[in-house]
């Protein structure tokens, strides 16, 4: 679609959206009234800057369904964030939202050269996480043979991949690397597989990691981006030129803003990626600030697509970590420790990548008043903390108890996380 035509479509959809949410969602009506903006003030795409931003915190504050814009009888699916500590975020889809979602994921897989002749193994987690079902519906929409194996059980992943002649793998890049590195252990060689494409996402990964995956699997590896609040996977994907990710901007209107001032940046400059969902019905979002850092490029891609491209995500403007595809804020760990009240609140979280899988180790200082001599007491306490963390954040964490005052105190902003994965990447 020529860019002018796209802008006209986006304008029409934006105007319709703003009127719709103002009249259907008290949250947006209040926010717009506070900002002194009426639906009639939005006449062109440039007027979007008049609208207030929406943040993850707004979804938490309105948990579970406060931002839904339709009655529950129109909601056919609910997804949510994995963490159970604090308030999770919940998103709802109407039947039409599921159709749009399938359509955009189908477009992503098509960019990766996937057709109805392909067998797609979906090794993203199925469940409240949007990865599994999102990829599933998109692949089915194309007419692929879909293998809904979900994440984990690496031996079985390899076995089915070989037996079924899987041609495309959809999972996180770190899991794809882990499966590749397990081939030898389970007696497989790359030639035992018919894999030709990988559609990897849900966590940041580098160009080097792409090369490594392509070399180990003999495939072309593609980057799929998305987030549950906006839809799930399928917001953007790169084409065979791997020159940024094409955003499905007829559904998700992107902006880049300065992380401090929240003002739009000049074209091509880095900043926070913001999306307005132009067509979503269940939980429409006005100017949702993802906190993901990227840049936008509007020039035409060699593939012929006119869709705007976003640079591969380079990081985040907040402290959210992504561990094996699970989003984790260090504050969730702190919350569990404080709630248990068995240790001090001084801790340090170490993130490592061992054999391509992320691992977490938490060092926590014992509380002076609760010092104990016996080894058994210490072991019981660390096990108890490990269990609480596991049920709260859905990730296993190795807990090591250390003596009081042994964790370095910081004089400025506390450093609570040491992410050693970056330096270990292939
Ligand atoms: O991770 C949706 C998804 C599933 C995308 C499967 C791709 C494939 P959330 O759990 O809500 O949703 O996490 C969203 O993950 O804000 C980014 O920080 C990060 N993220 C997702 N895809 C990429 C990617 C899903 N391709 C958060 N590159 C986002 C870098 C990514 N980061």
Boltz pocket constraint, residues with backbone or C-beta under 6 A from the ligand:
constraints:
  - pocket:
      binder: B
      contacts: [[A, 124], [A, 130], [A, 131], [A, 132], [A, 200], [A, 201], [A, 202], [A, 203], [A, 204], [A, 205], [A, 223], [A, 224], [A, 225], [A, 226], [A, 227], [A, 228], [A, 229], [A, 232], [A, 233], [A, 234], [A, 290], [A, 292], [A, 313], [A, 316], [A, 322], [A, 325], [A, 327]]
      max_distance: 6.0
